C-alpha cells in the first residue's frame, strides 16, 4: 500500500513539467533548433562571475571538512548575519539573524512556512493567477487552498473579492510579486490596502493572518519599477526568498525564510519554522552554497537580455493581434488564448512547435504563459510561428 494522494502527484507531473518533458522528447526527434520551448522558468542568462569566483575561492581557501560538513540546522550563523545586514541596509528594516532559516530553494521555504502555521481544515488564500504548486504545498498539510482572482485588467488584487474570501479559518495569504505567471508587480497602494485588510481581519477573528511573500523574482524588474518590501507594511510576514532566478542558480536550490521581527510572537513562529524544517527533513541547506551567499547578495544576472526578450516578444505578439499583459517584472508573458479553451489553444500551438503553458492550473483559465528566459535567437526564430498561429484564428492584424 502507498499513500494514494502522493502516488497521484508522482504519476501526474505539473502541467509545466509535463510540457518541459514533452519538449525534451520533441527536441530529440526533430532537433532543438526546431522546437520553440517556452515552458519552464529556467534562466538562460549565466550567473554573475562572483558566483563561480566565490565558489572557487571557498574550495581553495576554506577547510574542506568545514566546507562540506554540516552547518547548524537553521543555517550557518555567519551567513544568516550577512543576510540580516543586507536586508537592514537595503530595505531599512530590522532583520534578526536568529529569525532566518536557510532552505533548499523557495519551494522548501514555502513548504516549511506553510507547515509551520497550518493545521488540517485551515484556509490559505491564493491570489490568482498563481504558481500551481502553491495548491500542492497547501493541501499537503490538510489545509484548503482558496483561489481569489485578481482584477484581470491590472492583475492587482480585487479587494472586494479578497475581503469576501477571508473567514475565521483563514491563516495566510500567499503573494508573489513580481508574479509568476503575469509579471505583474504589486503596487505600493495595493500593498497598503492589503496590509490594512489583513490587520482588520486579524483583529476581527482574534488571530494573525500571515502574509507569505514568495520572492524569487524580487530583483527581476524593468525600468524604475518599485518592489516594496512587505515587512515594512505588515508585521506578520514571512519572506520566502530564493537565489534561483536573481543569480541564475535554479538547480542549486538555495534560499531562506525570514520571519519579520515585528511579527506577533516572532520567536514562537520561528521555532515552528525550525520544527517544520526538522519534520520535513529540510535541515542544513547545502553548505557550499550557503557560504556563497554573502558574496552574491544584491547581485543579479544580466537582466538586459530578459528586457530585450520582453520587448521583442510583447511588441511582436501585440502586432499580430494577441492580447498580452505587459510585464513589469519576472520573465513571463501572460497571453489571452485565441479560443476559450486554453488547453486546446496550446495543442494548436504545438502544431507550430510552440510550447506554451495553459493557465487553468494557475487559477485563471483562458490564458497561456510564455517563459521568455530563453535566447533572443529562439524568440526571433519563433515569431513567424506565432504569426501563423494567429492567422489560423483569423485575428492577425
C-alpha positions, -999 to 999 in steps of 0.1 A, spaced: 0 0 0 11 35 -7 -3 70 0 -26 74 -29 -25 112 -29 13 111 -31 12 84 -58 -12 106 -78 11 136 -75 40 115 -87 21 100 -116 8 133 -128 35 159 -131 26 196 -131 15 209 -164 47 229 -167 69 199 -160 49 177 -183 53 202 -212 90 205 -204 94 168 -207 74 168 -239 98 195 -252 129 174 -244 114 144 -263 104 166 -292 138 182 -295 154 147 -297 130 139 -325 133 169 -348 162 189 -334 163 215 -306 165 244 -331 131 234 -345 112 235 -311 102 268 -295 101 258 -259 86 285 -236 75 260 -209 97 265 -179 113 293 -160 148 281 -163 171 312 -165 191 313 -198 215 340 -186 247 329 -169 252 335 -132 273 366 -123 311 360 -122 310 364 -85 292 331 -81 319 309 -97 347 331 -83 333 328 -47 328 290 -51 364 285 -63 378 307 -35 358 287 -9 371 254 -23 407 267 -24 407 285 9 382 271 33 389 240 54 374 212 34 360 194 64 341 226 74 332 235 38 314 202 32 303 195 67 270 201 85 261 237 94 236 244 121 202 230 112 188 265 105 219 275 85 254 290 92 252 318 118 276 340 98 256 336 66 224 344 84 241 375 99 251 386 64 216 382 51 202 402 80 228 430 75 219 432 38 182 434 45 187 462 70 210 481 46 188 476 15 153 479 30 159 499 61 141 474 82 153 454 112 162 418 105 173 393 131 197 365 120 181 343 147 148 346 127 163 335 94 162 299 82 183 287 52 164 264 29 167 243 -2 152 269 -25 119 288 -25 98 256 -27 113 244 6 108 279 21 71 278 12 66 242 23 83 248 56 65 281 63 31 266 55 38 235 76 48 258 105 15 277 106 -12 254 92 -34 227 107 -60 205 90 -91 225 80 -73 259 78 -75 280 47 -49 298 26 -58 324 0 -40 322 -33 -42 354 -55 -49 340 -89 -32 336 -112 -7 318 -90 22 293 -93 3 259 -95 25 242 -68 11 265 -42 -20 244 -41 0 213 -37 20 228 -8 -11 240 10 -32 209 6 -4 186 17 -9 200 52 -46 192 52 -55 228 48 -76 242 19 -64 265 -9 -89 293 -17 -81 310 -50 -92 346 -54 -90 360 -89 -72 393 -93 -85 422 -115 -77 409 -149 -71 444 -163 -44 453 -139 -36 420 -121 -37 438 -88 -58 423 -61 -96 425 -63 -101 437 -27 -138 432 -27 -134 396 -37 -105 392 -13 -123 405 17 -153 382 10 -129 352 8 -114 358 43 -130 337 70 -123 327 106 -104 297 90 -80 319 70 -45 315 83 -24 330 55 -23 346 20 5 339 -4 16 368 -26 41 366 -54 55 399 -67 68 401 -93 43 375 -103 46 341 -120 28 339 -145 18 375 -153 50 395 -145 28 420 -126 42 438 -95 21 447 -66 19 485 -63 26 503 -30 -11 512 -29 -22 476 -33 2 465 -5 -11 492 18 -47 482 12 -37 445 17 -20 453 50 -49 473 62 -74 445 53 -53 417 69 -48 438 101 -86 444 103 -95 408 97 -68 396 122 -84 418 148 -119 406 139 -110 369 142 -85 372 171 -56 356 155 -29 367 130 -34 361 93 1 356 79 13 372 47 37 348 30 58 367 4 72 344 -23 101 364 -37 123 345 -61 118 373 -87 123 403 -64 152 418 -83 139 409 -118 121 442 -127 124 466 -156 129 504 -156 122 521 -123 95 497 -111 94 495 -73 90 462 -54 80 473 -19 94 453 10 64 437 25 75 435 62 76 473 61 39 473 56 26 443 76 43 428 107 30 392 104 50 385 73 73 356 63 95 362 33 104 332 13 134 340 -9 154 321 -34 186 329 -54 174 307 -82 162 334 -105 181 365 -94 216 349 -99 206 321 -123 210 292 -98 178 272 -101 195 238 -99 214 246 -68 183 250 -46 194 277 -21 172 302 -4 159 313 30 129 321 52 128 354 70 104 359 99 97 396 104 110 406 139 77 426 142 55 395 138 33 386 167 52 360 188 80 361 163 102 337 183 75 311 186 68 315 149 104 309 141 105 279 164 76 265 144 96 271 112 125 252 127 103 224 138 87 222 104 121 221 88 130 193 111 98 173 105 102 176 67 139 168 68 148 202 55 177 209 78 212 222 69 207 235 34 237 228 10 267 241 29 288 252 -1 260 273 -14 252 287 20 288 300 22 285 315 -13 255 337 -3 274 366 13 294 371 -19 263 374 -41 238 394 -20 224 422 -41 238 409 -74 218 398 -104 225 381 -137 224 403 -168 188 414 -169 192 434 -201 188 401 -220 154 394 -204 143 430 -211 153 427 -247 133 394 -250 103 410 -232 101 440 -255 107 419 -287 80 393 -278 55 418 -265 58 441 -295 56 412 -320 26 394 -304 5 426 -300 12 435 -336 -1 400 -346 -33 406 -327 -27 388 -294 -39 404 -262 -9 404 -239 -4 416 -203 27 438 -203 50 426 -175 69 448 -152 90 420 -137 99 383 -138 104 367 -172 69 357 -183 42 369 -207 6 362 -199 -13 360 -232 -50 356 -238 -56 324 -256 -72 328 -291 -101 305 -281 -119 299 -248 -102 266 -241 -65 274 -234 -55 238 -234 -70 234 -269 -51 265 -280 -18 251 -266 -24 219 -286 -29 241 -317 3 259 -309 22 225 -308 15 222 -345 38 251 -349 62 236 -324 53 264 -299 53 250 -264 30 273 -242 16 266 -208 -22 267 -204 -33 288 -175 -60 266 -160 -38 253 -132 -28 289 -124 -64 295 -113 -71 318 -142 -84 300 -173 -83 313 -208 -46 324 -210 -12 309 -217 21 316 -200 52 322 -222 85 319 -204 109 343 -222 140 334 -203 154 318 -234 178 330 -260 169 361 -280 176 340 -311 149 315 -302 124 343 -298 134 357 -332 130 323 -349 97 317 -332 79 349 -343 68 335 -377 52 306 -359 33 329 -336 22 349 -366 10 318 -385 -9 306 -353 -27 339 -351 -37 337 -388 -53 303 -382 -77 320 -358 -83 349 -381 -71 376 -357 -38 387 -374 -38 424 -378 
